[in-house]
Every structure is written in structure tokens, then in C-alpha cells.
Amino acid sequence: MLAPITDPAILEGYLRDASNLAGNAEMLFRPRAAEEVAEVMSWCQSRAVPVTVTAKRTSTTGASVPMGGALLSTELLATVHGLDDVDGGVILADYQGEVERHGLFFPPDPTSRHDCSVGGAVACNASGARTFKYGPTRPWIEAAEVVFPSSELRWVDRATPSPWPVPRWTEPRVKTAAGLYPAGNLLDLVIGSEGLLGVVTRVRTRLLPLPRHVLTFLAFFPTRSSMLSFLGEARGAGPRCIEYFDRGSLALIRGRVPEVPAADSALMLEVEHEGEAPLEEWYERLVRHDAIADDTIVVEDEGGRAKLHAVRHALPAAVNEIIVRNGVQKVGTDFAVPHERLAEMLELYDRVRLPTACFGHIGDSHLHLNILPANTEELAQGRATYLELARAAVAMGGTVSGEHGIGRLKKAHLALMAPPELFEAWRALKRAADPAWICGRGVMFDPA
Ligand SMILES: Cc1cc2nc3c(=O)[nH]c(=O)nc-3n(C[C@H](O)[C@H](O)[C@H](O)COP(=O)(O)OP(=O)(O)OC[C@H]3O[C@@H](n4cnc5c(N)ncnc54)[C@H](O)[C@@H]3O)c2cc1C
């Protein structure tokens, strides 16, 4: 049996995730093979030691933070066995790079893909900008090798029925990562289960041919209504992503990229194409909807696209700098609403009386409103505002989490959209899978 690491100096590096929630653990296991994962699980099970699966800790919800017990790190399960066959601990972008070198494409693209693991993306059913066209991680996973809480190690796919009672519920009709997925098969139950139903040690993926050409552009709009009317038409014209930046976000970007013009908002689109770039068609569309068309930044090559992505990725960094400077925590939403309620949700965001920057996946009507409190009083105000906005999103038929999941920090928000009977059904499933509730205890929902 693999010896646990108990050196506090080593453990220290595993006790927080990107939410900055701090936890504690007595021991750490770093298995090198699925069989070792099963041994660790069996050891924890026989002693009723809680076990938290930890991968790259980019979770923003405290999901990978242990609250006592053992940590099971997937970091050494890091082999790409074949183009469609990869270990859970491999960094997602490394795997995608390997696949792309062979002319193939694995679409899921969380913004954290250079830092997060394949298994983490599966456990969180991670999404990204390209989810607008390709959906979240789920449809790109064909099968998974899983160590279940019972310590059984096996491959599962969509033909593997669930041995546990499956809760029946209808997810909101929006992009959502809140709660256990209502599936009768084991693969879909494990995907998005945030480490509650087992350890994903290896997956078989579904790949596409790598798109030959991608046209990327950043277009600026003088008013909210011009942006929304363009968005309405753009959604139907087949881009693979439509990303939004509000005035506050553009101001933050301008701090780093001065040539960004003053505008109400901007949209960044990526359009895959075979032959000539459909530049004229998109330019006409922009003009038709009163965009500031001449300021549009267009790139057609990988280098240019990487620069635009760097602009997009500079935003969370700029937000974090402000938060660190102010010495408080960020309050960031992850709500998605039905398309027809998006304008209403944006108006609610406008009414927030604290500094904000709003950006994200507007193609899916899924935005991140970052509330930037200057002090602890404003932090309390920001949290109260968050709760009001969560209630509004749910009342509109939306979700409290479009992609980041529930973890430890958003359990109260999940209760806004799931009735008590559903929590009971989820608990019954969890008890059937893991009677001593050792895996991910305190994540998503509690034993009672
Ligand atoms: C800057 C930034 C940008 C982000 N952008 C996005 C985004 O665009 N879209 C998005 O969806 N998310 C995003 N995230 C959230 C996060 O990156 C993703 O959810 C990611 O999938 C987590 O992967 P990880 O390897 O870091 O997992 P961890 O944070 O280590 O773990 C997350 C959860 O998954 C469980 N877990 C991890 N690996 C396994 C495994 N092999 N088997 C079973 N359970 C496991 C853990 O127990 C935990 O519950 C972002 C985070 C940051 C910090």
C-alpha cells in the first residue's frame, strides 16, 4: 500500500484552491496508477477516512479544498496513452496540444485549460468559450476509467446502467453545472459530480478534425441595444464562440492595451471556415447593427488569435489585482439565463451600486459579473447583491452556476434552484454509492 505523505510543509501546498478557501488534511496520497488509487480508496473506506480528490486546484468554489482526512492527488496519473486515451492528471492544454499536432481537435476550452487537468474538467463538466458551438466537456467523453467510493475500479460508458437510484429532475434549459446530472448511466452521473462519485483516472475522448481556419474578431458597440441586436443575428450565423466585455471590462483592458477604444461594450467572435475568410459577410452584419465597424480588430492567424486571447485572459488578472490591492475577496457570479431574459439580467447588473466588470460567454447568455468591493463593508453589500441576483436568475429559469459548479461555497445557492425533495434524492444516491460518505464530504450538498 502506498505510504501517505504527512509532512505539513508538503501538505500546505494542497490546502487551497483558486477560491482561496483554506482547508486542512492529515495526509496526502500521490498514486501513480489506477490500481494504487483503488488501494488508497479501500484503505480510506475501511477506516471511514474522508478523502478529497485534488487535481490542479483551479476550482473557484472550494471543491478541491479538504476539510480534514486524506487528499488523493491525481498529479502523477499523467500519461497520454493514445490520441483519444488520456490519464485524468494530464494538463488539459497539454493534451489538446498533442491532439492538435495530429490534426485533431478536443473542443472543451475552460479559460483555465493551461492550468487545469483533464480529470478536473470531467469532474466539473467544464465549459468554455467554445461551449457555444460544442457544448461542455460531457459530449466529448466516450468512456471513463473510474475508482468508485467502494474502491471498485472499472471502465464505464453510456451503456453502463447506474446501480444507484437516479434522481429525476429537469435541469434548467440553459448552460448549467449545478447539481448532479439526471442520467441513468454511470458515465454521465460521474461527469460533473465534483469528485462525489469516484476518481476519474483515465478517459477515452471523442475527437474532431482540427478546424482548418478560424477567423477571430473583436467588435465594439456604441450602445447596449446595438450589441444585443447584433448578438441576436450572430447567434444564428454559426460562430464557435461569442464573448462579451462591458464598459468596466474594456476600461480594465485599456489599462494594458491602450488601443482599445472607449465603447459601451465589445464582442469577441471566432468563426471556423474552410475557404476564404467570411470577412465581408461579418463586416456587413456589424454595419447593419451599428457597431463601430472601423475599430474592429480582425485576426486570421494563430499568433494574432493568441494575442487576442491574451487580452481576454488579462481581464481576470486585472480583476484579481484590484481585489488583492483592496485586501478583500472577489464576488463573482456564474449565472446563465434563457436568451430571452438576457437583456433583463444585464439591466439588473447595471443597477449594482459597487464597481463591477462584467464579461463572459454571452452566446450562452452566461456572464460573470465581478463585483469589486473596496472594503469589508462593501464586501458584505456585494454578497447580499449576489444573493438577490442569484434569486433573479433562478426566477428567470436560469442557473446559479453555468460552469464553475457548486463546490463548498455555493451550496446555499444550489438550494435556490433545487427543492428539498431533490436534495433528499441526491443524498439517497450518494448514500448508495458511498455509505460512509467519504468522497468529497461537504461538497455540493451535505449528508443531512
Ligand atoms: C482563471 C480561471 C478560469 C477558469 N475558467 C473556467 C472556465 O472557463 N470554464 C469552467 O468550466 N471552469 C473554469 N474554471 C474553473 C476550473 O478551472 C475548472 O472547473 C477545472 O475543470 C478544474 O480542474 P482542476 O484540475 O483544477 O480540478 P480541481 O480544482 O483540483 O478539482 C475540482 C473538483 O473536481 C474534483 N476532481 C478533480 N480531478 C478529479 C478526478 N480525476 N476525478 C474525480 N474528481 C476530480 C475535485 O475533487 C474537485 O471537486 C476556471 C478557474 C480559474 C482559476
PDBQT file of the ligand as one rigid body, heavy atoms in Angstrom, charges set to zero:
ROOT
HETATM    1  C1  LIG A 501      -8.684  31.682 -14.012  1.00  0.00    +0.000 C 
HETATM    2  C2  LIG A 501      -9.713  30.569 -14.023  1.00  0.00    +0.000 A 
HETATM    3  C3  LIG A 501     -10.515  30.410 -15.138  1.00  0.00    +0.000 A 
HETATM    4  C4  LIG A 501     -11.469  29.378 -15.157  1.00  0.00    +0.000 A 
HETATM    5  N1  LIG A 501     -12.232  29.255 -16.276  1.00  0.00    +0.000 NA
HETATM    6  C5  LIG A 501     -13.152  28.286 -16.331  1.00  0.00    +0.000 A 
HETATM    7  C6  LIG A 501     -13.954  28.157 -17.491  1.00  0.00    +0.000 A 
HETATM    8  O1  LIG A 501     -13.826  28.908 -18.460  1.00  0.00    +0.000 OA
HETATM    9  N2  LIG A 501     -14.860  27.162 -17.503  1.00  0.00    +0.000 N 
HETATM   10  C7  LIG A 501     -15.012  26.293 -16.452  1.00  0.00    +0.000 A 
HETATM   11  O2  LIG A 501     -15.863  25.398 -16.529  1.00  0.00    +0.000 OA
HETATM   12  N3  LIG A 501     -14.279  26.398 -15.338  1.00  0.00    +0.000 NA
HETATM   13  C8  LIG A 501     -13.346  27.365 -15.250  1.00  0.00    +0.000 A 
HETATM   14  N4  LIG A 501     -12.575  27.489 -14.139  1.00  0.00    +0.000 N 
HETATM   15  C9  LIG A 501     -12.791  26.546 -13.019  1.00  0.00    +0.000 C 
HETATM   16  C10 LIG A 501     -11.822  25.302 -13.070  1.00  0.00    +0.000 C 
HETATM   17  O3  LIG A 501     -10.668  25.611 -13.746  1.00  0.00    +0.000 OA
HETATM   18  C11 LIG A 501     -12.413  24.149 -13.767  1.00  0.00    +0.000 C 
HETATM   19  O4  LIG A 501     -13.558  23.752 -13.112  1.00  0.00    +0.000 OA
HETATM   20  C12 LIG A 501     -11.443  22.917 -13.894  1.00  0.00    +0.000 C 
HETATM   21  O5  LIG A 501     -12.110  21.947 -14.614  1.00  0.00    +0.000 OA
HETATM   22  C13 LIG A 501     -10.958  22.303 -12.573  1.00  0.00    +0.000 C 
HETATM   23  O6  LIG A 501      -9.860  21.416 -12.870  1.00  0.00    +0.000 OA
HETATM   24  P1  LIG A 501      -8.691  21.100 -11.825  1.00  0.00    +0.000 P 
HETATM   25  O7  LIG A 501      -7.812  20.090 -12.442  1.00  0.00    +0.000 OA
HETATM   26  O8  LIG A 501      -8.040  22.345 -11.370  1.00  0.00    +0.000 OA
HETATM   27  O9  LIG A 501      -9.532  20.460 -10.645  1.00  0.00    +0.000 OA
HETATM   28  P2  LIG A 501      -9.506  20.798  -9.082  1.00  0.00    +0.000 P 
HETATM   29  O10 LIG A 501      -9.761  22.233  -8.854  1.00  0.00    +0.000 OA
HETATM   30  O11 LIG A 501      -8.313  20.211  -8.456  1.00  0.00    +0.000 OA
HETATM   31  O12 LIG A 501     -10.794  19.964  -8.636  1.00  0.00    +0.000 OA
HETATM   32  C14 LIG A 501     -12.092  20.430  -8.949  1.00  0.00    +0.000 C 
HETATM   33  C15 LIG A 501     -13.136  19.401  -8.500  1.00  0.00    +0.000 C 
HETATM   34  O13 LIG A 501     -13.027  18.217  -9.293  1.00  0.00    +0.000 OA
HETATM   35  C16 LIG A 501     -12.687  17.084  -8.481  1.00  0.00    +0.000 C 
HETATM   36  N5  LIG A 501     -11.708  16.332  -9.265  1.00  0.00    +0.000 N 
HETATM   37  C17 LIG A 501     -10.580  16.784  -9.847  1.00  0.00    +0.000 A 
HETATM   38  N6  LIG A 501      -9.995  15.806 -10.556  1.00  0.00    +0.000 NA
HETATM   39  C18 LIG A 501     -10.767  14.712 -10.411  1.00  0.00    +0.000 A 
HETATM   40  C19 LIG A 501     -10.695  13.388 -10.903  1.00  0.00    +0.000 A 
HETATM   41  N7  LIG A 501      -9.692  12.983 -11.689  1.00  0.00    +0.000 N 
HETATM   42  N8  LIG A 501     -11.676  12.513 -10.553  1.00  0.00    +0.000 NA
HETATM   43  C20 LIG A 501     -12.708  12.904  -9.772  1.00  0.00    +0.000 A 
HETATM   44  N9  LIG A 501     -12.824  14.149  -9.264  1.00  0.00    +0.000 NA
HETATM   45  C21 LIG A 501     -11.863  15.044  -9.585  1.00  0.00    +0.000 A 
HETATM   46  C22 LIG A 501     -12.140  17.658  -7.186  1.00  0.00    +0.000 C 
HETATM   47  O14 LIG A 501     -12.375  16.772  -6.104  1.00  0.00    +0.000 OA
HETATM   48  C23 LIG A 501     -12.962  18.928  -7.058  1.00  0.00    +0.000 C 
HETATM   49  O15 LIG A 501     -14.243  18.613  -6.559  1.00  0.00    +0.000 OA
HETATM   50  C24 LIG A 501     -11.620  28.498 -14.050  1.00  0.00    +0.000 A 
HETATM   51  C25 LIG A 501     -10.787  28.659 -12.946  1.00  0.00    +0.000 A 
HETATM   52  C26 LIG A 501      -9.847  29.664 -12.933  1.00  0.00    +0.000 A 
HETATM   53  C27 LIG A 501      -8.971  29.815 -11.723  1.00  0.00    +0.000 C 
ENDROOT
TORSDOF 0
